Amino acid sequence: MFLNTINKYLFIIIFLTILNVQHTNTLRLKLTQLKCNVTDKSFSKFQICRIKAESRSLQYLTIYIKFFQLPIEDINVRFRFMKKANGYKPFLYDFIAKCDFLKRLNPVVKMVWGWFKGVSNLNHSCPLTEDFEIKRLENQFMEEQLRSLPLMNGDYALIVNFGVKNSTKFNIEFYVTIF
């Protein structure tokens, strides 16, 4: 009896959530904030970390990270998708990509990799032999990629923690609004 009640409530919650999902063809994304934090100052430094707005509908971000210890091996990168609801809470995806991530791309990693592949100098797996740069990652390009996901209007964050040998070296926090 108790399990049947739980199943009914779960069904109602899922049904209402599906009804609340906005039509994906009208998805609009605005880059609202970008935070770049170094936890190990002897490892790297952010020389550029900014969002620039060209118009109301076009923003882009640029990041340049200077590494002091090259080459870098045994890399792990944690991607966490968050949604704002009384603070940022985990939403849908939380995964770690290791050095061999280019060989085994799951659909979400493939989407995130698609954002950076064309605008960054990161086009190979380990070892990392040069500074990392993202040039002009536009919100309109990310909108196209996100249309396939069931996203509701609201504030979201992508938090990327970059580590070497299980020690976090820096993190980047991307904040966006979907409307």
Secondary structure, 3 states (H helix, E strand, C coil): CHHHHHHHHHHHHHHHHHHHCCCHHHCCEEEEEEEEEECCCCCEEEEEEEEEECCCCCEEEEEEEEECCCCECCEEEEEEEEEECCCEEEEEEEEEEEHHHHCCCCHHHHHHHHHHHCCECCCCCCCECCCEEEEEEEHHHHHHHHCCCCCCCEEEEEEEEEEECCEEEEEEEEEEEEC
